[in-house]
Amino acid sequence: MTHSEHRQRAYPVRLEWGREGAAMLAADCAVVVVVDVLSFSTAVDVAVGRGAAVLPLRWVDEHPALPPDVQLAGPRRGPGPSLSPASLVDLPAGTRLALPSPNGATLCAVVAASGAVLLAGCLRNASAVAAAARGVGGPIGIVPAGERWPDDTMRVAVEDALGAGAVAAALTDRSPEAELAVAQFRAAREQGLSDVLAATASGRELHAEGFAGDVALAAAHDASDVAPTLRDGMLAA
């Protein structure tokens, strides 16, 4: 059972991790920001910045019969659009892309079921997303996604803490949980976000697999002014 104090209701800006945190914050907050820096939220930002709309999928076959105007993203090493942000930098405007992601898209499903406004945040669009969240009015929940270990427990992901902290840094009246993420973000910014992100476990993993460009795109703080918002099941500007 969740203790009432875990809900951080004393603070307008709150932060909690993973799908459990998303469910808890979505029950109380007017708007929830989902942060999955490597790579779902960054991919969504790049796609929406190109004028596309994104259908979040928890797994590839979640919707076996997609509408004919929705393109299913392929594997990361494939020739077309994928979860790799670098694969989306030339995405044609008007594309409707179904994007599988076991972490970010799962949080989207949790928040969507609550009725709270859902925004996809990352380092690239942190200030734009914070402004959009502020404009909704009411409490703001920020949810760094993390990852899941093989036993389904949550793995804290440094990059998601930094993305969440970047969003929270553009807001006021933060809970201690959000303040700590802000401190982490500011410390990483001093060291150089690109270097810090590349040195994380997830960053090293992507670099080893040949996706260093994805890490560079993800580290570009406030390079984007879009605030992807879920409407009718699609994340769009």
Contacts in CASP RR format, 6 or more apart in sequence:
PFRMAT RR
TARGET T0000
AUTHOR 0000-0000-0000
METHOD contacts of the structure
MODEL  1
MTHSEHRQRAYPVRLEWGREGAAMLAADCAVVVVVDVLSFSTAVDVAVGR
GAAVLPLRWVDEHPALPPDVQLAGPRRGPGPSLSPASLVDLPAGTRLALP
SPNGATLCAVVAASGAVLLAGCLRNASAVAAAARGVGGPIGIVPAGERWP
DDTMRVAVEDALGAGAVAAALTDRSPEAELAVAQFRAAREQGLSDVLAAT
ASGRELHAEGFAGDVALAAAHDASDVAPTLRDGMLAA
2 24 0 8 1.000
6 16 0 8 1.000
6 24 0 8 1.000
7 14 0 8 1.000
7 24 0 8 1.000
7 25 0 8 1.000
7 27 0 8 1.000
7 28 0 8 1.000
8 14 0 8 1.000
8 15 0 8 1.000
8 16 0 8 1.000
8 175 0 8 1.000
8 177 0 8 1.000
9 28 0 8 1.000
9 139 0 8 1.000
10 175 0 8 1.000
11 173 0 8 1.000
11 174 0 8 1.000
11 175 0 8 1.000
11 178 0 8 1.000
12 138 0 8 1.000
12 139 0 8 1.000
12 140 0 8 1.000
12 171 0 8 1.000
12 172 0 8 1.000
12 173 0 8 1.000
13 139 0 8 1.000
13 140 0 8 1.000
13 141 0 8 1.000
13 142 0 8 1.000
13 168 0 8 1.000
13 171 0 8 1.000
13 172 0 8 1.000
13 173 0 8 1.000
13 174 0 8 1.000
13 175 0 8 1.000
13 178 0 8 1.000
14 25 0 8 1.000
14 28 0 8 1.000
14 29 0 8 1.000
14 139 0 8 1.000
14 140 0 8 1.000
14 141 0 8 1.000
14 142 0 8 1.000
14 175 0 8 1.000
14 177 0 8 1.000
14 178 0 8 1.000
15 141 0 8 1.000
15 142 0 8 1.000
15 143 0 8 1.000
15 144 0 8 1.000
15 164 0 8 1.000
15 165 0 8 1.000
15 168 0 8 1.000
15 174 0 8 1.000
15 175 0 8 1.000
15 177 0 8 1.000
15 178 0 8 1.000
15 181 0 8 1.000
16 22 0 8 1.000
16 24 0 8 1.000
16 25 0 8 1.000
16 141 0 8 1.000
16 143 0 8 1.000
16 177 0 8 1.000
17 143 0 8 1.000
17 144 0 8 1.000
17 145 0 8 1.000
17 146 0 8 1.000
17 154 0 8 1.000
17 156 0 8 1.000
18 107 0 8 1.000
18 143 0 8 1.000
18 144 0 8 1.000
18 145 0 8 1.000
18 146 0 8 1.000
18 154 0 8 1.000
19 106 0 8 1.000
19 107 0 8 1.000
19 110 0 8 1.000
20 154 0 8 1.000
21 143 0 8 1.000
22 32 0 8 1.000
22 34 0 8 1.000
22 107 0 8 1.000
22 110 0 8 1.000
22 111 0 8 1.000
22 143 0 8 1.000
23 110 0 8 1.000
23 114 0 8 1.000
25 32 0 8 1.000
25 141 0 8 1.000
25 142 0 8 1.000
25 143 0 8 1.000
26 32 0 8 1.000
26 110 0 8 1.000
26 111 0 8 1.000
26 113 0 8 1.000
26 114 0 8 1.000
26 115 0 8 1.000
26 116 0 8 1.000
26 141 0 8 1.000
27 114 0 8 1.000
28 139 0 8 1.000
29 116 0 8 1.000
29 138 0 8 1.000
29 139 0 8 1.000
29 140 0 8 1.000
29 141 0 8 1.000
30 116 0 8 1.000
30 117 0 8 1.000
30 136 0 8 1.000
30 137 0 8 1.000
30 138 0 8 1.000
30 139 0 8 1.000
30 140 0 8 1.000
31 116 0 8 1.000
31 117 0 8 1.000
31 118 0 8 1.000
31 119 0 8 1.000
31 132 0 8 1.000
31 133 0 8 1.000
31 136 0 8 1.000
31 137 0 8 1.000
31 138 0 8 1.000
31 139 0 8 1.000
31 140 0 8 1.000
31 141 0 8 1.000
32 111 0 8 1.000
32 114 0 8 1.000
32 116 0 8 1.000
32 117 0 8 1.000
32 118 0 8 1.000
32 119 0 8 1.000
32 140 0 8 1.000
32 141 0 8 1.000
32 142 0 8 1.000
32 143 0 8 1.000
33 119 0 8 1.000
33 120 0 8 1.000
33 121 0 8 1.000
33 129 0 8 1.000
33 133 0 8 1.000
33 140 0 8 1.000
33 141 0 8 1.000
33 142 0 8 1.000
33 143 0 8 1.000
33 164 0 8 1.000
33 167 0 8 1.000
34 41 0 8 1.000
34 104 0 8 1.000
34 107 0 8 1.000
34 108 0 8 1.000
34 111 0 8 1.000
34 118 0 8 1.000
34 119 0 8 1.000
34 120 0 8 1.000
34 121 0 8 1.000
34 143 0 8 1.000
34 145 0 8 1.000
35 41 0 8 1.000
35 121 0 8 1.000
35 122 0 8 1.000
35 142 0 8 1.000
35 143 0 8 1.000
35 144 0 8 1.000
35 145 0 8 1.000
35 160 0 8 1.000
35 163 0 8 1.000
35 164 0 8 1.000
35 167 0 8 1.000
36 42 0 8 1.000
36 101 0 8 1.000
36 103 0 8 1.000
36 104 0 8 1.000
36 107 0 8 1.000
36 120 0 8 1.000
36 122 0 8 1.000
36 144 0 8 1.000
36 145 0 8 1.000
36 146 0 8 1.000
36 160 0 8 1.000
37 122 0 8 1.000
37 123 0 8 1.000
37 157 0 8 1.000
37 159 0 8 1.000
37 160 0 8 1.000
37 162 0 8 1.000
37 163 0 8 1.000
37 197 0 8 1.000
37 218 0 8 1.000
38 157 0 8 1.000
38 159 0 8 1.000
38 197 0 8 1.000
38 202 0 8 1.000
38 203 0 8 1.000
38 206 0 8 1.000
38 214 0 8 1.000
38 215 0 8 1.000
38 218 0 8 1.000
39 83 0 8 1.000
39 84 0 8 1.000
39 85 0 8 1.000
39 101 0 8 1.000
39 206 0 8 1.000
39 214 0 8 1.000
39 218 0 8 1.000
40 56 0 8 1.000
40 83 0 8 1.000
40 99 0 8 1.000
40 101 0 8 1.000
40 103 0 8 1.000
40 104 0 8 1.000
40 105 0 8 1.000
40 120 0 8 1.000
40 145 0 8 1.000
41 104 0 8 1.000
41 120 0 8 1.000
41 121 0 8 1.000
41 122 0 8 1.000
41 145 0 8 1.000
42 85 0 8 1.000
42 122 0 8 1.000
42 123 0 8 1.000
42 124 0 8 1.000
42 214 0 8 1.000
42 217 0 8 1.000
42 218 0 8 1.000
43 54 0 8 1.000
43 83 0 8 1.000
43 84 0 8 1.000
43 85 0 8 1.000
43 88 0 8 1.000
43 99 0 8 1.000
43 101 0 8 1.000
44 54 0 8 1.000
44 56 0 8 1.000
44 99 0 8 1.000
44 120 0 8 1.000
44 121 0 8 1.000
44 122 0 8 1.000
44 228 0 8 1.000
44 235 0 8 1.000
45 85 0 8 1.000
45 120 0 8 1.000
45 121 0 8 1.000
45 122 0 8 1.000
45 124 0 8 1.000
45 125 0 8 1.000
45 224 0 8 1.000
45 226 0 8 1.000
45 228 0 8 1.000
46 85 0 8 1.000
46 88 0 8 1.000
46 89 0 8 1.000
46 91 0 8 1.000
46 124 0 8 1.000
46 217 0 8 1.000
46 224 0 8 1.000
47 53 0 8 1.000
47 54 0 8 1.000
47 81 0 8 1.000
47 88 0 8 1.000
47 91 0 8 1.000
47 95 0 8 1.000
47 97 0 8 1.000
47 99 0 8 1.000
48 54 0 8 1.000
48 120 0 8 1.000
48 226 0 8 1.000
48 228 0 8 1.000
48 235 0 8 1.000
48 236 0 8 1.000
48 237 0 8 1.000
49 224 0 8 1.000
49 226 0 8 1.000
49 237 0 8 1.000
50 88 0 8 1.000
50 89 0 8 1.000
50 90 0 8 1.000
50 91 0 8 1.000
50 92 0 8 1.000
50 93 0 8 1.000
50 95 0 8 1.000
51 91 0 8 1.000
51 93 0 8 1.000
51 94 0 8 1.000
51 95 0 8 1.000
51 236 0 8 1.000
51 237 0 8 1.000
52 88 0 8 1.000
52 91 0 8 1.000
52 92 0 8 1.000
52 93 0 8 1.000
52 94 0 8 1.000
52 95 0 8 1.000
52 96 0 8 1.000
52 97 0 8 1.000
52 236 0 8 1.000
53 94 0 8 1.000
53 95 0 8 1.000
53 96 0 8 1.000
53 97 0 8 1.000
53 234 0 8 1.000
53 235 0 8 1.000
53 236 0 8 1.000
54 97 0 8 1.000
54 98 0 8 1.000
54 99 0 8 1.000
54 228 0 8 1.000
54 234 0 8 1.000
54 235 0 8 1.000
54 236 0 8 1.000
55 63 0 8 1.000
55 66 0 8 1.000
55 70 0 8 1.000
55 96 0 8 1.000
55 97 0 8 1.000
55 98 0 8 1.000
55 99 0 8 1.000
55 233 0 8 1.000
55 234 0 8 1.000
55 235 0 8 1.000
56 99 0 8 1.000
56 101 0 8 1.000
56 104 0 8 1.000
56 105 0 8 1.000
56 108 0 8 1.000
56 109 0 8 1.000
56 230 0 8 1.000
56 233 0 8 1.000
56 235 0 8 1.000
57 63 0 8 1.000
57 98 0 8 1.000
57 99 0 8 1.000
57 100 0 8 1.000
57 101 0 8 1.000
57 105 0 8 1.000
58 100 0 8 1.000
58 101 0 8 1.000
58 102 0 8 1.000
58 105 0 8 1.000
58 106 0 8 1.000
58 109 0 8 1.000
59 100 0 8 1.000
59 102 0 8 1.000
60 72 0 8 1.000
60 100 0 8 1.000
62 100 0 8 1.000
63 98 0 8 1.000
66 72 0 8 1.000
66 98 0 8 1.000
67 96 0 8 1.000
69 96 0 8 1.000
70 96 0 8 1.000
70 97 0 8 1.000
70 98 0 8 1.000
71 81 0 8 1.000
71 95 0 8 1.000
71 96 0 8 1.000
71 97 0 8 1.000
71 98 0 8 1.000
72 97 0 8 1.000
72 98 0 8 1.000
72 100 0 8 1.000
73 80 0 8 1.000
73 81 0 8 1.000
73 82 0 8 1.000
73 83 0 8 1.000
73 97 0 8 1.000
73 98 0 8 1.000
73 99 0 8 1.000
73 100 0 8 1.000
74 80 0 8 1.000
74 81 0 8 1.000
74 82 0 8 1.000
75 82 0 8 1.000
76 82 0 8 1.000
76 83 0 8 1.000
76 84 0 8 1.000
76 87 0 8 1.000
76 209 0 8 1.000
76 211 0 8 1.000
78 87 0 8 1.000
80 87 0 8 1.000
81 87 0 8 1.000
81 88 0 8 1.000
81 91 0 8 1.000
81 95 0 8 1.000
81 97 0 8 1.000
83 99 0 8 1.000
83 100 0 8 1.000
83 101 0 8 1.000
84 211 0 8 1.000
84 214 0 8 1.000
85 213 0 8 1.000
85 214 0 8 1.000
85 217 0 8 1.000
85 218 0 8 1.000
86 211 0 8 1.000
86 213 0 8 1.000
86 214 0 8 1.000
86 217 0 8 1.000
88 97 0 8 1.000
89 217 0 8 1.000
91 97 0 8 1.000
96 234 0 8 1.000
99 105 0 8 1.000
102 148 0 8 1.000
103 145 0 8 1.000
103 146 0 8 1.000
103 147 0 8 1.000
103 148 0 8 1.000
104 145 0 8 1.000
107 143 0 8 1.000
107 145 0 8 1.000
108 118 0 8 1.000
108 120 0 8 1.000
108 230 0 8 1.000
108 235 0 8 1.000
111 118 0 8 1.000
111 143 0 8 1.000
111 230 0 8 1.000
112 118 0 8 1.000
112 230 0 8 1.000
112 233 0 8 1.000
117 133 0 8 1.000
117 136 0 8 1.000
117 229 0 8 1.000
117 230 0 8 1.000
118 229 0 8 1.000
118 230 0 8 1.000
118 235 0 8 1.000
119 129 0 8 1.000
119 132 0 8 1.000
119 133 0 8 1.000
119 227 0 8 1.000
119 228 0 8 1.000
119 229 0 8 1.000
119 230 0 8 1.000
120 129 0 8 1.000
120 228 0 8 1.000
120 230 0 8 1.000
120 235 0 8 1.000
121 129 0 8 1.000
121 163 0 8 1.000
121 167 0 8 1.000
121 227 0 8 1.000
121 228 0 8 1.000
122 163 0 8 1.000
122 166 0 8 1.000
122 218 0 8 1.000
123 162 0 8 1.000
123 163 0 8 1.000
123 166 0 8 1.000
123 193 0 8 1.000
123 197 0 8 1.000
123 218 0 8 1.000
123 219 0 8 1.000
123 220 0 8 1.000
123 221 0 8 1.000
123 222 0 8 1.000
124 217 0 8 1.000
124 218 0 8 1.000
124 220 0 8 1.000
124 221 0 8 1.000
124 222 0 8 1.000
124 223 0 8 1.000
124 224 0 8 1.000
125 222 0 8 1.000
125 224 0 8 1.000
125 225 0 8 1.000
125 226 0 8 1.000
125 227 0 8 1.000
125 228 0 8 1.000
126 163 0 8 1.000
126 165 0 8 1.000
126 166 0 8 1.000
126 167 0 8 1.000
126 169 0 8 1.000
126 170 0 8 1.000
126 221 0 8 1.000
126 222 0 8 1.000
127 166 0 8 1.000
127 170 0 8 1.000
127 222 0 8 1.000
128 222 0 8 1.000
128 224 0 8 1.000
128 225 0 8 1.000
128 226 0 8 1.000
128 227 0 8 1.000
129 167 0 8 1.000
129 227 0 8 1.000
129 228 0 8 1.000
130 167 0 8 1.000
130 168 0 8 1.000
130 169 0 8 1.000
130 170 0 8 1.000
130 171 0 8 1.000
131 170 0 8 1.000
131 227 0 8 1.000
132 227 0 8 1.000
132 229 0 8 1.000
133 140 0 8 1.000
133 141 0 8 1.000
133 167 0 8 1.000
133 171 0 8 1.000
133 227 0 8 1.000
134 140 0 8 1.000
134 171 0 8 1.000
140 171 0 8 1.000
142 164 0 8 1.000
142 165 0 8 1.000
142 167 0 8 1.000
142 168 0 8 1.000
142 178 0 8 1.000
142 181 0 8 1.000
143 164 0 8 1.000
144 156 0 8 1.000
144 157 0 8 1.000
144 160 0 8 1.000
144 161 0 8 1.000
144 163 0 8 1.000
144 164 0 8 1.000
144 181 0 8 1.000
145 157 0 8 1.000
145 160 0 8 1.000
146 154 0 8 1.000
146 155 0 8 1.000
146 156 0 8 1.000
146 157 0 8 1.000
146 160 0 8 1.000
147 154 0 8 1.000
147 155 0 8 1.000
147 157 0 8 1.000
147 202 0 8 1.000
148 154 0 8 1.000
148 155 0 8 1.000
149 155 0 8 1.000
157 200 0 8 1.000
157 201 0 8 1.000
157 202 0 8 1.000
158 184 0 8 1.000
158 196 0 8 1.000
158 200 0 8 1.000
158 201 0 8 1.000
158 202 0 8 1.000
159 197 0 8 1.000
159 200 0 8 1.000
159 202 0 8 1.000
159 203 0 8 1.000
159 218 0 8 1.000
161 181 0 8 1.000
161 184 0 8 1.000
161 185 0 8 1.000
162 181 0 8 1.000
162 184 0 8 1.000
162 185 0 8 1.000
162 188 0 8 1.000
162 193 0 8 1.000
162 196 0 8 1.000
162 197 0 8 1.000
163 181 0 8 1.000
163 185 0 8 1.000
164 178 0 8 1.000
164 181 0 8 1.000
164 185 0 8 1.000
165 178 0 8 1.000
165 181 0 8 1.000
165 182 0 8 1.000
165 184 0 8 1.000
165 185 0 8 1.000
166 185 0 8 1.000
166 221 0 8 1.000
166 222 0 8 1.000
168 174 0 8 1.000
168 178 0 8 1.000
168 179 0 8 1.000
168 181 0 8 1.000
168 182 0 8 1.000
168 185 0 8 1.000
169 182 0 8 1.000
169 185 0 8 1.000
169 186 0 8 1.000
171 178 0 8 1.000
174 182 0 8 1.000
188 196 0 8 1.000
188 197 0 8 1.000
189 221 0 8 1.000
193 219 0 8 1.000
193 221 0 8 1.000
194 215 0 8 1.000
194 216 0 8 1.000
194 219 0 8 1.000
196 219 0 8 1.000
197 203 0 8 1.000
197 215 0 8 1.000
197 218 0 8 1.000
197 219 0 8 1.000
198 204 0 8 1.000
198 207 0 8 1.000
198 212 0 8 1.000
198 215 0 8 1.000
198 216 0 8 1.000
198 219 0 8 1.000
203 215 0 8 1.000
206 212 0 8 1.000
206 214 0 8 1.000
206 215 0 8 1.000
207 215 0 8 1.000
226 237 0 8 1.000
227 237 0 8 1.000
228 235 0 8 1.000
228 236 0 8 1.000
228 237 0 8 1.000
229 235 0 8 1.000
229 236 0 8 1.000
229 237 0 8 1.000
END
